[in-house]
Amino acid sequence: MNNEPSIVKKTESALDDLLDLWRRRKLVCIIVLAVIILPACFTLYQQFVVVPKLKSEVSTLKTQKREAEQKRDKAELQLAPFLAIAKSNFPDTPEDQRLDELSEKLDRIIAESKNADRSILLKLRTIEETIGGIQQGTTVSTTKRVISEAVAKRLTSSLKDITDYDVDINCVMGDAEGFALAEQIKEIFSKTNWKVTGVGQSIFSKPITGLIVEFGKQPPAVLQRALLPLFDNLGYPREANLNPKVPGNRLKIIVGGK
């Protein structure tokens, strides 16, 4: 016959013991209750809060991993032709550096192509001007305006010390010689801390010759002095205009015809 007390009786006995302990020593009873209740609460918190949260995070991470793997596979398919070209062109280069080598080579080809296109365009414009001059029975001057190396270095050195200014460089549409001079000016400013825009080509309502410099506000004396060698080198009068349409921190240079 089983004399083991039931769970109910065990519970009743435990509660009686706790009540007896409470009457005799309340502090000890509180400590015993804390020892019993706190682990139970922690277990419940883990079971119903922490574990579901971890499961949700694991599910999210699995989804992200799956999406990342799909993107990786897609990228590998897209890169496969380039990897094959890189391997063919740079067989002696380490595998992880071949794409960089290919990218640099493509950049050089694109830059050379742009320079070639620009050179061809300038030559075509010169030929068109020459043909036009011949048809009109006039003599076309092939003399080009050139900024000397010494003046270019002087301009670069002076302009580097002037900050908070941008420059917008333009020339007359179809003037190949003027475009070449504007490119020289652009190269000078590009070696400074200035932000350079251009060379833009524009159509004007009246003929533009020489060199026109415009400011949105009265320029500081140091900037005016820095630009003097440019006028002197080309043999133009030292003059500049204020144009309210030009932003205050911008310098606009228009290269006209000879």
C-alpha positions in Angstrom: 0.0 0.0 0.0 1.4 3.4 -1.0 1.8 5.7 2.0 3.3 8.6 0.0 1.4 11.8 0.7 -0.4 13.4 -2.2 0.7 16.7 -3.9 -2.2 18.5 -2.2 -1.1 17.4 1.2 2.5 18.3 0.4 1.4 21.7 -0.6 -0.8 22.2 2.5 2.1 21.1 4.7 4.5 23.5 2.9 2.0 26.4 3.3 1.5 25.5 7.0 5.3 25.6 7.5 5.6 29.0 5.8 2.7 30.4 7.9 4.3 29.0 11.1 7.7 30.5 10.0 6.0 33.9 9.2 4.6 34.0 12.8 7.9 33.1 14.3 10.5 34.8 12.1 9.1 37.1 9.4 12.5 38.1 7.9 13.6 34.5 7.4 10.2 33.8 5.8 10.6 36.7 3.3 14.1 35.4 2.4 12.7 31.8 1.8 9.8 33.2 -0.3 12.3 35.3 -2.4 14.5 32.2 -2.9 11.4 30.3 -4.2 9.7 33.0 -6.2 12.6 34.8 -8.0 13.9 31.7 -9.8 10.4 30.9 -10.8 9.8 34.4 -12.2 13.1 34.3 -14.0 12.2 31.0 -15.6 8.9 32.4 -16.7 10.5 35.5 -18.1 13.0 33.4 -20.1 10.3 31.1 -21.4 7.7 33.7 -22.4 9.8 36.8 -23.3 13.4 36.1 -24.0 13.0 32.8 -25.9 10.3 34.1 -28.3 12.3 37.2 -28.9 15.4 35.2 -29.7 13.4 32.9 -32.0 12.1 36.1 -33.9 15.6 37.4 -34.2 16.9 34.1 -35.5 14.1 34.0 -38.1 15.0 37.5 -39.2 18.6 36.7 -39.5 17.9 33.6 -41.5 15.8 35.7 -43.9 18.5 38.3 -44.2 21.1 35.6 -44.8 18.9 34.1 -47.5 18.5 37.5 -49.2 22.2 38.2 -48.9 23.0 34.9 -50.5 20.6 35.7 -53.4 22.2 39.1 -53.9 25.7 37.5 -53.8 24.7 34.9 -56.4 23.3 37.6 -58.6 26.4 39.8 -58.3 28.6 36.8 -59.1 26.6 36.2 -62.3 26.9 39.8 -63.3 30.7 39.9 -62.5 31.4 36.6 -64.2 32.1 38.2 -67.7 34.3 40.9 -66.1 36.2 38.4 -64.1 36.9 36.4 -67.3 38.1 39.5 -69.1 40.3 40.5 -66.1 41.8 36.9 -65.9 42.5 37.0 -69.6 44.2 40.4 -69.5 46.0 40.1 -66.2 46.9 36.4 -65.7 49.9 37.2 -63.5 48.0 39.6 -61.2 46.6 38.1 -57.9 42.9 37.1 -58.3 41.6 39.6 -55.8 43.4 42.5 -57.6 42.4 41.7 -61.2 39.1 43.7 -61.1 41.0 46.8 -59.8 43.5 46.5 -62.6 40.7 46.2 -65.2 38.9 49.2 -63.7 42.0 51.4 -63.9 42.5 50.3 -67.5 39.0 51.2 -68.5 39.3 54.6 -66.8 42.5 55.2 -68.8 40.7 54.2 -72.1 37.8 56.5 -71.3 40.0 59.4 -70.5 42.1 58.9 -73.7 38.9 58.6 -75.7 37.6 61.9 -74.3 40.8 63.7 -75.1 40.8 62.2 -78.6 37.2 63.4 -79.1 38.1 66.9 -77.9 41.1 67.0 -80.1 39.1 65.9 -83.2 36.4 68.4 -82.4 38.9 71.3 -82.2 40.5 70.2 -85.5 37.1 70.0 -87.2 36.2 73.5 -86.0 39.5 74.8 -87.2 39.0 73.2 -90.6 35.4 74.6 -90.8 36.6 78.1 -90.0 39.4 77.8 -92.6 37.0 76.6 -95.2 34.6 79.4 -94.3 37.3 82.0 -94.6 38.4 80.6 -98.0 34.8 80.7 -99.3 34.5 84.3 -98.2 37.8 85.2 -99.7 39.4 86.1 -96.4 42.6 85.1 -94.7 42.2 83.0 -91.6 44.7 83.6 -88.9 46.0 80.4 -87.3 47.8 82.2 -84.5 46.7 80.9 -81.1 46.6 82.8 -77.8 48.8 81.0 -75.3 49.3 81.7 -71.6 53.0 81.3 -70.9 54.2 78.8 -68.4 55.6 81.4 -66.1 52.4 83.4 -66.0 50.4 80.2 -65.4 52.6 79.3 -62.4 52.2 82.9 -61.1 48.5 82.8 -61.4 48.2 79.3 -59.8 50.4 80.5 -56.8 48.3 83.7 -56.3 44.9 82.1 -56.7 45.7 79.2 -54.2 45.7 81.8 -51.4 42.2 83.0 -52.2 39.3 80.8 -50.8 35.5 80.8 -50.9 35.4 81.6 -54.7 34.2 79.5 -57.6 34.9 80.2 -61.3 32.6 79.6 -64.3 34.5 79.6 -67.7 32.8 80.1 -71.0 33.7 80.8 -74.6 31.9 81.6 -77.9 30.1 78.6 -79.5 32.1 77.3 -82.4 35.3 79.3 -81.7 37.9 76.5 -81.6 40.8 78.9 -80.8 38.8 80.6 -78.0 37.8 77.1 -76.6 41.5 76.2 -76.5 42.4 79.3 -74.5 39.5 78.7 -72.2 40.8 75.2 -71.5 44.2 76.7 -70.6 42.5 79.0 -68.1 40.5 76.1 -66.7 43.6 74.1 -66.2 45.2 76.9 -64.2 42.2 77.3 -61.9 41.9 73.5 -61.5 45.3 73.5 -59.9 44.0 75.7 -57.1 41.4 75.3 -54.4 38.7 76.8 -56.5 35.7 74.9 -57.8 35.8 75.1 -61.6 32.7 74.9 -63.9 33.1 74.7 -67.7 34.3 75.1 -70.3 30.8 76.1 -71.4 30.0 77.3 -74.9 27.4 80.0 -75.4 25.8 82.0 -78.2 25.9 85.8 -77.8 23.6 88.4 -79.4 26.7 90.4 -80.5 30.3 89.6 -81.3 32.5 89.0 -78.2 36.2 89.6 -78.4 39.0 89.6 -75.9 38.5 88.5 -72.3 35.5 89.4 -70.1 35.6 89.0 -66.4 32.4 89.4 -64.3 31.8 89.5 -60.6 28.6 89.3 -58.6 30.0 91.8 -56.1 33.0 94.1 -55.7 36.0 91.7 -55.7 38.7 92.0 -53.0 41.9 93.8 -54.1 43.9 90.6 -53.6 41.8 88.8 -56.2 42.1 91.8 -58.7 45.9 91.7 -58.3 46.0 88.0 -58.8 44.2 88.2 -62.2 46.3 91.0 -63.6 49.0 88.7 -65.1 46.2 87.0 -67.1 45.2 90.3 -68.8 48.8 91.4 -69.3 49.9 88.1 -70.8 47.1 88.3 -73.4 47.6 92.0 -74.0 44.0 93.0 -72.9 43.0 96.0 -70.9 42.7 95.4 -67.1 39.0 95.6 -66.6 36.2 93.6 -64.9 32.4 94.0 -64.7 29.8 93.7 -62.0 26.9 91.4 -63.0 24.0 91.1 -60.6 23.1 87.7 -62.2 26.5 86.3 -61.0 26.4 84.9 -57.5 28.5 86.9 -55.0 31.1 84.2 -54.5 31.6 83.4 -58.2 33.9 84.7 -60.9 32.7 84.4 -64.5 35.3 84.4 -67.3 34.1 84.7 -70.9 36.8 84.1 -73.6 35.8 85.9 -76.8 37.4 85.9 -80.2 40.7 87.3 -81.1 
